[in-house]
């Protein structure tokens, strides 16, 4: 599903990733951990093909960073859901309208189809009763659930979650994580970037890849983990 091969990423300010290699299999759930600045978000951007590596290769669902063309990037991104720490909801649109927007911008035009899918997605994330609420009327955990519903609009093969619980309290964190775990159980591969080591420790059965200073320093798949 995802493979990074000897990836190096350089910026003018320095090296963000150095010789990073790992793969995420179809349907797998994996924590990506590390201190702030370790390279987690850079990995996410490379998988999303928002950037190309300085050297090495990123392969996602059959596409390669070395050969992918701009129109293919748009096609690939329909297979990838992305959830951010800061939700990135449109503040003047309801929960339903935020999810619908993800469908509309990629060409879905039939209102009945959009309404049906939006209702199904918001029901799935536990917000069927709050479809018309604006983001400011929702708690942080609820806003993140809307963001997750939006990320699932195109039934992605993989979900990239970049610090999705970073702005949430413990109760909301647990709720959002369990929701993401349900999504994974249904077949979507998930790469869950987090610095919340307590969350990671509570789930020793889940694979962990740790970055430090732009390098992979631990991968439980290669160290006796599941």
Backbone as CSV, one residue per row, in Angstrom:
resi,resn,N_x,N_y,N_z,CA_x,CA_y,CA_z,C_x,C_y,C_z
1,UNK,0.828,-1.203,0.000,0.000,0.000,0.000,0.868,1.261,0.000
2,UNK,1.818,1.330,0.949,2.754,2.464,1.037,4.154,1.909,1.246
3,UNK,5.103,2.431,0.493,6.496,2.022,0.684,7.415,3.217,0.514
4,UNK,8.250,3.456,1.509,9.308,4.462,1.418,10.636,3.724,1.316
5,UNK,11.435,4.090,0.335,12.704,3.413,0.093,13.839,4.431,0.130
6,UNK,14.648,4.360,1.180,15.837,5.205,1.339,15.523,6.674,1.035
7,UNK,14.468,7.162,1.663,13.986,8.516,1.398,14.814,9.551,2.167
8,UNK,15.257,10.551,1.448,15.930,11.708,2.033,15.178,12.951,1.606
9,UNK,14.939,13.850,2.566,14.233,15.090,2.277,15.035,16.251,2.858
10,UNK,15.498,17.114,1.970,16.292,18.265,2.379,15.531,19.558,2.113
11,UNK,15.629,20.490,3.051,15.121,21.842,2.881,16.304,22.799,3.069
12,UNK,16.075,24.050,2.786,17.155,25.028,2.985,17.554,25.114,4.453
13,UNK,16.614,24.809,5.349,16.910,24.890,6.786,17.609,23.633,7.306
14,UNK,17.680,22.588,6.482,18.359,21.374,6.926,17.694,20.121,6.402
15,UNK,18.137,18.987,6.923,17.639,17.679,6.496,16.470,17.269,7.380
16,UNK,15.315,16.992,6.755,14.128,16.578,7.506,14.039,15.066,7.644
17,UNK,14.433,14.349,6.598,14.427,12.887,6.611,15.727,12.389,6.012
18,UNK,16.245,11.312,6.578,17.527,10.779,6.108,17.462,9.254,6.083
19,UNK,17.454,8.682,4.878,17.492,7.232,4.685,16.330,6.530,5.396
20,UNK,15.118,7.038,5.173,13.925,6.462,5.796,13.323,5.404,4.880
21,UNK,13.180,4.203,5.398,12.572,3.101,4.651,11.590,2.355,5.549
22,UNK,10.375,2.172,5.081,9.399,1.299,5.746,8.234,1.102,4.787
23,UNK,7.389,0.119,5.082,6.190,-0.064,4.279,4.988,-0.305,5.168
24,UNK,3.841,0.114,4.685,2.570,-0.083,5.367,1.718,-0.972,4.470
25,UNK,1.318,-2.107,5.002,0.578,-3.070,4.194,-0.910,-2.730,4.132
26,UNK,-1.585,-3.324,3.178,-3.023,-3.111,3.006,-3.757,-3.467,4.290
27,UNK,-4.589,-2.547,4.772,-5.387,-2.799,5.958,-4.660,-2.697,7.276
28,UNK,-3.407,-2.262,7.272,-2.614,-2.193,8.502,-2.873,-0.885,9.261
29,UNK,-2.737,-0.949,10.575,-2.785,0.229,11.441,-1.426,0.395,12.090
30,UNK,-0.860,1.588,12.004,0.498,1.809,12.512,0.607,3.191,13.137
31,UNK,1.204,3.255,14.328,1.561,4.531,14.935,2.880,5.020,14.344
32,UNK,2.953,6.314,14.043,4.205,6.959,13.661,4.507,7.970,14.753
33,UNK,5.566,7.725,15.530,5.846,8.553,16.696,7.194,9.260,16.548
34,UNK,7.443,10.154,17.479,8.694,10.895,17.485,8.478,12.290,18.035
35,UNK,9.563,12.910,18.470,9.483,14.246,19.047,9.047,15.262,17.987
36,UNK,8.647,16.429,18.419,8.296,17.496,17.482,9.500,17.811,16.608
37,UNK,9.295,17.806,15.298,10.396,18.044,14.377,11.129,16.790,13.944
38,UNK,10.640,15.618,14.383,11.321,14.364,14.048,11.149,13.981,12.587
39,UNK,10.106,14.518,11.947,9.883,14.213,10.541,8.545,13.585,10.223
40,UNK,7.666,13.489,11.221,6.381,12.816,11.026,5.538,13.495,9.945
41,UNK,5.381,14.805,10.045,4.552,15.518,9.073,5.167,15.502,7.675
42,UNK,6.497,15.490,7.618,7.163,15.395,6.317,6.831,14.071,5.650
43,UNK,6.847,12.987,6.423,6.461,11.677,5.888,5.048,11.729,5.329
44,UNK,4.142,12.355,6.079,2.754,12.443,5.639,2.640,13.215,4.319
45,UNK,3.341,14.329,4.220,3.273,15.134,2.987,3.832,14.371,1.792
46,UNK,4.877,13.591,2.017,5.450,12.813,0.929,4.501,11.719,0.467
47,UNK,3.833,11.066,1.403,2.860,10.026,1.038,1.698,10.632,0.273
48,UNK,1.304,11.847,0.650,0.206,12.546,-0.019,0.656,13.150,-1.347
49,UNK,1.929,13.013,-1.667,2.544,13.557,-2.872,2.426,15.085,-2.935
50,UNK,2.386,15.720,-1.761,2.423,17.183,-1.722,3.834,17.676,-1.985
51,UNK,4.804,16.800,-1.751,6.211,17.094,-2.013,6.860,15.850,-2.595
52,UNK,8.001,16.026,-3.238,8.786,14.899,-3.747,10.069,14.808,-2.930
53,UNK,10.537,13.602,-2.653,11.772,13.471,-1.868,12.992,13.965,-2.641
54,UNK,13.985,14.428,-1.911,15.242,14.840,-2.532,15.906,13.647,-3.203
55,UNK,15.843,12.495,-2.545,16.316,11.243,-3.134,15.536,10.101,-2.521
56,UNK,15.634,8.917,-3.129,14.827,7.795,-2.694,13.485,7.803,-3.396
57,UNK,12.597,6.936,-2.964,11.311,6.778,-3.643,10.187,6.567,-2.637
58,UNK,9.038,7.159,-2.935,7.808,6.914,-2.187,6.821,6.265,-3.147
59,UNK,6.329,5.089,-2.775,5.338,4.397,-3.598,4.033,4.293,-2.808
60,UNK,2.934,4.684,-3.453,1.623,4.633,-2.811,0.623,4.060,-3.805
61,UNK,0.057,2.912,-3.464,-0.995,2.300,-4.279,-0.618,2.217,-5.757
62,UNK,0.611,1.816,-6.014,1.064,1.633,-7.387,1.682,2.844,-8.049
63,UNK,1.594,4.011,-7.413,2.185,5.229,-7.960,3.549,5.482,-7.313
64,UNK,4.481,6.003,-8.092,5.823,6.293,-7.598,6.097,7.787,-7.637
65,UNK,6.737,8.286,-6.581,7.114,9.710,-6.544,8.071,10.059,-7.680
66,UNK,8.754,9.067,-8.221,9.730,9.310,-9.285,9.086,9.550,-10.642
67,UNK,7.877,9.012,-10.832,7.265,9.053,-12.169,5.854,9.628,-12.204
68,UNK,5.240,9.860,-11.049,3.839,10.292,-11.030,3.674,11.648,-11.704
69,UNK,2.584,11.785,-12.473,2.282,13.028,-13.173,1.207,13.800,-12.411
70,UNK,1.119,15.118,-12.645,0.165,15.928,-11.879,-1.266,15.399,-11.887
71,UNK,-1.761,14.978,-13.031,-3.156,14.492,-13.069,-3.305,13.183,-12.291
72,UNK,-2.205,12.405,-12.204,-2.251,11.171,-11.436,-2.242,11.450,-9.938
73,UNK,-1.620,12.566,-9.541,-1.646,12.941,-8.126,-3.083,13.169,-7.669
74,UNK,-3.864,13.840,-8.503,-5.272,14.063,-8.170,-6.024,12.739,-8.036
75,UNK,-5.727,11.788,-8.907,-6.371,10.473,-8.839,-5.946,9.733,-7.573
76,UNK,-4.650,9.808,-7.246,-4.152,9.134,-6.054,-4.804,9.689,-4.795
77,UNK,-4.953,11.005,-4.733,-5.485,11.617,-3.515,-6.927,11.235,-3.241
78,UNK,-7.632,10.738,-4.251,-8.981,10.231,-4.001,-8.937,8.905,-3.245
79,UNK,-7.764,8.291,-3.205,-7.602,7.037,-2.482,-7.042,7.260,-1.083
80,UNK,-6.723,8.529,-0.767,-6.097,8.858,0.512,-6.980,9.833,1.281
81,UNK,-7.331,9.467,2.518,-8.000,10.410,3.405,-6.961,11.057,4.302
82,UNK,-7.145,12.348,4.631,-6.155,13.068,5.442,-6.881,13.783,6.571
83,UNK,-6.441,13.539,7.800,-7.013,14.193,8.980,-5.895,14.961,9.678
84,UNK,-6.165,16.226,10.000,-5.153,17.106,10.577,-5.439,17.383,12.048
85,UNK,-4.438,17.883,12.745,-4.594,18.236,14.151,-5.584,19.380,14.338
86,UNK,-5.581,20.344,13.414,-6.390,21.546,13.593,-7.716,21.509,12.825
87,UNK,-8.174,20.330,12.476,-9.498,20.070,11.907,-9.671,20.611,10.478
88,UNK,-9.353,21.893,10.270,-9.449,22.544,8.957,-10.858,22.481,8.361
89,UNK,-11.852,22.706,9.206,-13.231,22.789,8.735,-13.533,24.207,8.250
90,UNK,-14.472,24.315,7.330,-14.928,25.624,6.862,-15.849,26.203,7.932
91,UNK,-15.488,27.320,8.562,-16.212,27.798,9.743,-17.644,28.250,9.471
92,UNK,-17.929,28.651,8.229,-19.265,29.162,7.919,-20.178,28.097,7.326
93,UNK,-19.756,26.840,7.372,-20.578,25.758,6.827,-20.877,24.737,7.915
94,UNK,-22.050,24.154,7.834,-22.460,23.149,8.807,-21.602,21.899,8.682
95,UNK,-21.761,21.009,9.656,-21.050,19.732,9.596,-21.366,19.011,8.299
96,UNK,-22.642,18.967,7.938,-23.043,18.292,6.702,-22.441,18.966,5.483
97,UNK,-22.431,20.284,5.469,-21.895,21.015,4.316,-20.386,20.833,4.194
98,UNK,-19.697,20.702,5.325,-18.251,20.452,5.275,-17.953,19.104,4.633
99,UNK,-18.729,18.103,4.975,-18.521,16.780,4.384,-18.936,16.784,2.913
100,UNK,-20.051,17.446,2.621,-20.531,17.512,1.238,-19.523,18.200,0.327
101,UNK,-18.823,19.191,0.871,-17.851,19.937,0.072,-16.783,19.013,-0.502
102,UNK,-16.362,18.022,0.287,-15.340,17.080,-0.180,-15.824,16.289,-1.383
103,UNK,-17.108,16.051,-1.452,-17.681,15.346,-2.601,-17.855,16.279,-3.791
104,UNK,-18.298,17.486,-3.509,-18.582,18.441,-4.583,-17.328,18.850,-5.346
105,UNK,-16.217,19.048,-4.630,-15.002,19.540,-5.300,-14.384,18.496,-6.218
106,UNK,-14.795,17.248,-6.063,-14.252,16.210,-6.933,-15.279,15.713,-7.943
107,UNK,-16.355,16.502,-8.125,-17.237,16.233,-9.251,-18.564,15.578,-8.957
108,UNK,-18.834,15.222,-7.698,-20.148,14.650,-7.385,-21.187,15.763,-7.433
109,UNK,-22.185,15.620,-8.283,-23.142,16.708,-8.507,-24.575,16.376,-8.077
110,UNK,-24.917,15.113,-8.016,-26.317,14.764,-7.727,-26.633,14.996,-6.250
111,UNK,-27.518,15.947,-5.947,-27.819,16.275,-4.539,-28.266,15.073,-3.713
112,UNK,-29.053,14.194,-4.304,-29.545,13.036,-3.549,-28.401,12.118,-3.157
113,UNK,-27.450,11.953,-4.060,-26.285,11.108,-3.768,-25.461,11.729,-2.659
114,UNK,-25.260,13.046,-2.738,-24.474,13.743,-1.721,-25.158,13.651,-0.355
115,UNK,-26.451,13.935,-0.311,-27.183,13.888,0.964,-27.108,12.511,1.597
116,UNK,-27.284,11.477,0.784,-27.268,10.113,1.302,-25.910,9.753,1.888
117,UNK,-24.857,10.119,1.162,-23.514,9.761,1.646,-23.137,10.575,2.870
118,UNK,-23.479,11.860,2.873,-23.176,12.701,4.031,-23.884,12.164,5.270
119,UNK,-25.142,11.795,5.114,-25.895,11.254,6.243,-25.260,9.964,6.755
120,UNK,-24.848,9.101,5.839,-24.222,7.837,6.239,-22.907,8.080,6.980
121,UNK,-22.102,9.011,6.459,-20.796,9.270,7.079,-20.934,9.900,8.461
122,UNK,-21.824,10.886,8.583,-21.985,11.536,9.886,-22.630,10.593,10.898
123,UNK,-23.484,9.699,10.435,-24.034,8.680,11.326,-22.926,7.753,11.796
124,UNK,-22.047,7.400,10.887,-20.931,6.496,11.210,-20.023,7.089,12.283
125,UNK,-19.815,8.406,12.259,-18.933,9.028,13.254,-19.697,9.539,14.470
126,UNK,-20.988,9.200,14.566,-21.769,9.525,15.748,-22.326,10.928,15.812
127,UNK,-22.498,11.562,14.644,-22.977,12.950,14.632,-24.245,13.126,13.793
128,UNK,-25.051,12.104,13.716,-26.281,12.192,12.915,-27.189,13.318,13.395
129,UNK,-27.172,13.590,14.695,-28.070,14.603,15.258,-27.499,16.021,15.170
130,UNK,-26.264,16.158,14.689,-25.634,17.481,14.664,-25.197,17.884,13.264
131,UNK,-25.914,17.408,12.268,-25.521,17.671,10.895,-25.564,19.151,10.536
132,UNK,-26.464,19.908,11.149,-26.612,21.318,10.794,-25.824,22.253,11.701
133,UNK,-25.078,21.692,12.642,-24.283,22.517,13.558,-23.067,23.085,12.851
134,UNK,-22.741,24.337,13.162,-21.505,24.940,12.663,-20.331,24.439,13.509
135,UNK,-19.108,24.472,12.973,-17.954,24.012,13.746,-17.847,24.654,15.126
136,UNK,-18.148,25.961,15.228,-18.039,26.653,16.519,-19.038,26.139,17.545
137,UNK,-20.063,25.440,17.076,-21.074,24.884,17.969,-20.755,23.452,18.399
138,UNK,-19.640,22.939,17.928,-19.231,21.577,18.243,-18.011,21.574,19.150
139,UNK,-17.869,20.527,19.944,-16.664,20.366,20.757,-15.491,20.000,19.856
140,UNK,-14.280,20.042,20.417,-13.110,19.671,19.635,-13.193,18.249,19.108
141,UNK,-13.639,17.326,19.968,-13.780,15.942,19.537,-14.797,15.792,18.422
142,UNK,-15.896,16.546,18.523,-16.921,16.488,17.467,-16.412,17.086,16.162
143,UNK,-15.660,18.175,16.257,-15.084,18.753,15.035,-14.151,17.764,14.347
144,UNK,-13.360,17.037,15.150,-12.462,16.056,14.544,-13.247,14.909,13.917
145,UNK,-14.384,14.561,14.492,-15.221,13.518,13.897,-15.785,13.981,12.545
146,UNK,-16.138,15.251,12.449,-16.574,15.790,11.153,-15.426,15.709,10.152
147,UNK,-14.223,16.065,10.611,-13.052,16.010,9.730,-12.780,14.581,9.264
148,UNK,-12.993,13.615,10.143,-12.804,12.209,9.764,-13.863,11.794,8.752
149,UNK,-15.108,12.209,8.983,-16.173,11.898,8.017,-15.824,12.476,6.652
150,UNK,-15.317,13.694,6.638,-14.913,14.330,5.381,-13.789,13.530,4.710
151,UNK,-12.832,13.061,5.506,-11.717,12.298,4.949,-12.172,10.965,4.361
152,UNK,-13.306,10.459,4.822,-13.818,9.178,4.344,-14.761,9.315,3.153
153,UNK,-14.962,10.533,2.679,-15.966,10.790,1.649,-15.757,9.951,0.393
154,UNK,-14.515,9.643,0.065,-14.226,8.890,-1.161,-13.791,7.455,-0.870
155,UNK,-14.194,6.948,0.293,-13.879,5.561,0.655,-12.399,5.257,0.425
156,UNK,-11.514,5.981,1.100,-10.073,5.852,0.823,-9.517,4.483,1.198
157,UNK,-8.450,4.109,0.510,-7.743,2.872,0.830,-6.832,3.072,2.031
158,UNK,-6.411,4.321,2.235,-5.518,4.626,3.353,-5.922,5.947,3.984
159,UNK,-5.833,6.023,5.302,-6.130,7.240,6.050,-4.846,7.709,6.721
160,UNK,-4.443,8.953,6.425,-3.300,9.579,7.068,-3.830,10.491,8.171
161,UNK,-3.480,10.190,9.392,-3.949,10.974,10.534,-2.740,11.654,11.175
162,UNK,-2.599,12.963,10.948,-1.427,13.706,11.409,-1.751,14.409,12.722
163,UNK,-1.355,13.806,13.833,-1.643,14.316,15.182,-3.144,14.610,15.354
164,UNK,-4.027,13.657,15.020,-5.461,13.946,15.031,-6.045,14.190,16.412
165,UNK,-5.317,13.799,17.465,-5.816,14.010,18.827,-4.989,15.053,19.570
166,UNK,-4.114,15.773,18.855,-3.196,16.702,19.504,-3.864,17.838,20.247
167,UNK,-5.078,18.239,19.815,-5.781,19.352,20.459,-6.955,18.893,21.316
168,UNK,-6.996,17.598,21.640,-8.161,17.052,22.333,-7.822,16.612,23.749
169,UNK,-8.834,16.622,24.632,-8.629,16.100,25.975,-8.638,14.574,25.932
170,UNK,-8.395,13.946,27.074,-8.221,12.492,27.091,-9.475,11.752,26.631
171,UNK,-10.641,12.216,27.081,-11.874,11.530,26.696,-12.094,11.622,25.191
172,UNK,-11.928,12.818,24.635,-12.120,12.990,23.193,-11.056,12.221,22.411
173,UNK,-9.821,12.201,22.951,-8.743,11.444,22.307,-9.111,9.974,22.183
174,UNK,-9.608,9.398,23.278,-9.974,7.988,23.255,-11.109,7.721,22.276
175,UNK,-12.077,8.639,22.222,-13.198,8.460,21.312,-12.772,8.524,19.855
176,UNK,-11.922,9.495,19.539,-11.450,9.633,18.162,-10.576,8.442,17.774
177,UNK,-9.725,7.993,18.700,-8.882,6.849,18.372,-9.718,5.598,18.117
178,UNK,-10.711,5.367,18.949,-11.553,4.180,18.753,-12.308,4.251,17.424
179,UNK,-12.723,5.457,17.040,-13.381,5.624,15.747,-12.413,5.265,14.615
180,UNK,-11.187,5.767,14.705,-10.197,5.464,13.672,-9.887,3.978,13.649
181,UNK,-9.885,3.362,14.808,-9.631,1.919,14.858,-10.770,1.147,14.186
182,UNK,-11.995,1.585,14.372,-13.132,0.953,13.693,-12.987,1.077,12.179
183,UNK,-12.550,2.249,11.733,-12.350,2.471,10.306,-11.292,1.511,9.764
184,UNK,-10.235,1.325,10.546,-9.184,0.381,10.158,-9.717,-1.055,10.114
185,UNK,-10.510,-1.423,11.099,-11.068,-2.775,11.146,-11.920,-3.064,9.920
186,UNK,-12.549,-2.008,9.388,-13.386,-2.165,8.191,-12.556,-2.294,6.916
187,UNK,-11.212,-2.151,7.022,-10.372,-2.415,5.869,-9.475,-1.293,5.396
188,UNK,-9.604,-0.095,5.996,-8.778,1.034,5.585,-7.450,1.021,6.327
189,UNK,-6.345,1.091,5.588,-5.029,1.193,6.225,-4.912,2.569,6.875
190,UNK,-4.269,2.632,8.041,-4.157,3.895,8.784,-2.722,4.102,9.242
191,UNK,-2.171,5.268,8.914,-0.895,5.714,9.488,-1.236,6.861,10.431
192,UNK,-1.032,6.647,11.723,-1.494,7.546,12.785,-0.275,8.203,13.433
193,UNK,0.034,9.419,13.022,1.173,10.144,13.590,0.777,10.774,14.921
194,UNK,1.583,10.549,15.948,1.247,11.097,17.255,2.498,11.217,18.130
195,UNK,2.480,12.227,19.015,3.514,12.317,20.054,2.943,11.901,21.404
196,UNK,1.689,11.397,21.394,1.016,10.973,22.615,1.470,9.555,22.974
197,UNK,2.550,9.461,23.733,3.122,8.157,24.044,2.238,7.346,24.975
198,UNK,1.412,8.010,25.775,0.497,7.286,26.646,-0.528,6.519,25.801
199,UNK,-1.024,7.147,24.736,-1.951,6.470,23.824,-1.269,5.265,23.188
200,UNK,-0.026,5.439,22.768,0.723,4.337,22.157,0.928,3.198,23.151
201,UNK,1.282,3.533,24.393,1.536,2.494,25.404,0.279,1.705,25.729
202,UNK,-0.880,2.335,25.621,-2.132,1.635,25.926,-2.500,0.614,24.857
203,UNK,-1.798,0.650,23.721,-2.139,-0.263,22.626,-0.882,-0.962,22.114
204,UNK,-0.294,-1.846,22.936,0.962,-2.505,22.557,0.824,-3.454,21.372
205,UNK,-0.408,-3.790,21.026,-0.618,-4.703,19.899,-0.465,-4.013,18.548
206,UNK,-0.415,-2.685,18.556,-0.341,-1.922,17.307,1.116,-1.617,16.967
207,UNK,1.452,-1.794,15.713,2.814,-1.526,15.248,3.203,-0.071,15.505
208,UNK,4.463,0.147,15.868,4.992,1.487,16.127,6.252,1.699,15.297
209,UNK,6.288,2.814,14.565,7.504,3.271,13.908,7.890,4.582,14.581
210,UNK,9.113,4.652,15.091,9.570,5.867,15.770,10.641,6.575,14.944
211,UNK,10.456,7.873,14.782,11.441,8.714,14.109,12.187,9.560,15.135
212,UNK,13.449,9.807,14.872,14.240,10.736,15.679,15.228,11.417,14.754
213,UNK,15.153,12.729,14.729,16.060,13.520,13.887,16.052,13.044,12.437
214,UNK,14.845,12.707,11.953,14.688,12.367,10.545,15.047,10.954,10.161
215,UNK,15.305,10.091,11.147,15.654,8.708,10.843,14.738,7.749,11.605
216,UNK,14.500,6.569,11.027,13.742,5.532,11.742,14.675,4.897,12.759
217,UNK,14.309,5.034,14.046,15.161,4.468,15.105,14.525,3.229,15.738
218,UNK,13.256,2.990,15.427,12.571,1.799,15.977,11.386,1.460,15.102
219,UNK,11.205,0.171,14.823,10.024,-0.324,14.130,9.662,-1.645,14.789
220,UNK,8.542,-1.666,15.505,8.195,-2.872,16.261,7.970,-4.071,15.354
221,UNK,7.698,-3.848,14.063,7.546,-4.963,13.134,8.870,-5.696,12.931
222,UNK,9.973,-5.001,13.195,11.296,-5.611,13.036,11.977,-5.892,14.364
223,UNK,11.210,-5.720,15.460,11.811,-5.872,16.780,10.942,-6.739,17.684
224,UNK,10.333,-7.739,17.074,9.559,-8.683,17.872,8.154,-8.237,18.158
225,UNK,7.696,-7.071,17.574,6.321,-6.642,17.783,5.413,-7.273,16.769
226,UNK,4.121,-6.954,16.884,3.148,-7.496,15.938,3.264,-6.785,14.612
